[in-house]
Amino acid sequence: MAELARPGVAAEADQVLMSTYSRVPVTLVRGSGCYVETDDGRRLLDLVGGIAVNVLGHCHPEVVAAATTQLQRLIHTSNLYFTEPQVNLAAVLVESAFPGRVFFGNSGAEANEGAIKVARKWGQLRRQGAYHILTLEGAFHGRTLATLAATGNDHYGDPFRPLPEGFRQLPKGDLGAMEAALADRERPATAVMVEPIQGESGVLVLDDDYLRQLRALCDRYQALLIVDEIQTGMGRTGTMWAHQQAGITPDIMTVAKGIAGGLPLGAVLVGERADVLAPGDHGSTFGGNPVACAAALAVFQVLEREAIPARAGASGARLRAQLLALGGRGLPVAEVRGRGLLLGIGLELPLARETARAALDEGLLVNPIGTSTIRLAPPLIIGEDEEELALVGIERALSRAVAGSPDA
Ligand SMILES: *Cc1c(COP(=O)(O)O)cnc(C)c1O
């Protein structure tokens, strides 16, 4: 890693920042479109997009303009009062997904906490106190205590036990196990909570048919279906929401990451059946802040006007085919998972970190997951020129990673 040491703040960071991330040793100072610049003047093609956040790239002029106008008008009010951007955004969000109402928070974990609270209250009111929430192995729902319990990954959760009870992880794709859990009278379940694509655990796609079966099971056993679209939403997978490809309607959907084009914002959308929260049940000082909501309104406008979800689908299909072709050219690409512009390159060798490091030297930001997956979640505005640069850079990075590996 020494050759990657950069001047500037990165060298001092350890003294003042908690060591919660193993950060890539670069300091980013500005961004535009699909590119970011480092403090030592390097320009990098950003295929991570702030982890599926920068859907319109960096500093999109319409997002900047909407946020700037709102900054000069009204920055914060609390949720004791209405603001125009928040009400307008809720209407747009509902229109884009399914009939219902919205609660705004500031992040993904906070959106999922809200969804969990809705499901708990619904269980008290409608299901004689049922409170278990069924999630899937490999899930990622956030880093607060309850969302860690929903995540069920021991690596993330063990240092913080005891976690809140009432969460069970079930094997992915196993409808029999799910049905048994829903039928379990000892531990009655109020909800099933899933991501259409498990992004953090390596970009693992849930089949459309499996999602439809989960919907049917939730109906049969009177449980809510919560779909966590925090990573898959905002057009990334080729449709505005990934669950739309399965033709299902969730009872609750959670959104965050890309919604405000990089500003912090999260949302819980509940359909009529799950709309049980009353005044005093939940809150957030900053949630649905007018600046973030104004930015999000601009994001929705651009996504719709420029048909960006469909473009993301087409771009992803091109990238995926060409990434797969690298496997045919002797590079260790076993498979390419995902949909649209949420892609996981599954490597045949445990070289994800080495590949990401080599990619950085080639001028690309890519995200290693575990030992053998490279995740790509670039801005949805990526053009064919950038796709080409990405492919050339990834090909070179893979070759260098293989050349430097003792197994090669
Ligand atoms: C990122 C993510 C979260 C957590 O969002 P934060 O904003 O980091 O709290 C939850 N669920 C999914 C699917 C995510 O990708």
The ligand as a Tripos MOL2 file, in Angstrom:
@<TRIPOS>MOLECULE
LIG
   15    15     1     0     0
SMALL
NO_CHARGES

@<TRIPOS>ATOM
      1 C1        -26.5370    1.0900    2.2190 C.3       1 LIG1
      2 C2        -27.6700    0.2340    2.5740 C.ar      1 LIG1
      3 C3        -28.3440    0.3720    3.8010 C.ar      1 LIG1
      4 C4        -27.8920    1.3430    4.8590 C.3       1 LIG1
      5 O1        -27.9040    2.6610    4.4240 O.3       1 LIG1
      6 P1        -27.1000    3.7850    5.2460 P.3       1 LIG1
      7 O2        -27.4900    5.0660    4.5570 O.co2     1 LIG1
      8 O3        -25.6490    3.4600    5.1210 O.co2     1 LIG1
      9 O4        -27.5700    3.7260    6.6520 O.co2     1 LIG1
     10 C5        -29.4320   -0.4390    4.0420 C.ar      1 LIG1
     11 N1        -29.8600   -1.3320    3.1270 N.ar      1 LIG1
     12 C6        -29.2430   -1.4770    1.9410 C.ar      1 LIG1
     13 C7        -29.7630   -2.4720    0.9660 C.3       1 LIG1
     14 C8        -28.1220   -0.7160    1.6230 C.ar      1 LIG1
     15 O5        -27.4880   -0.8930    0.4670 O.3       1 LIG1
@<TRIPOS>BOND
     1     1     2 1
     2     2     3 ar
     3     2    14 ar
     4     3     4 1
     5     3    10 ar
     6     4     5 1
     7     5     6 1
     8     6     7 2
     9     6     8 1
    10     6     9 1
    11    10    11 ar
    12    11    12 ar
    13    12    13 1
    14    12    14 ar
    15    14    15 1
@<TRIPOS>SUBSTRUCTURE
     1 LIG1         1 GROUP 0 **** ****
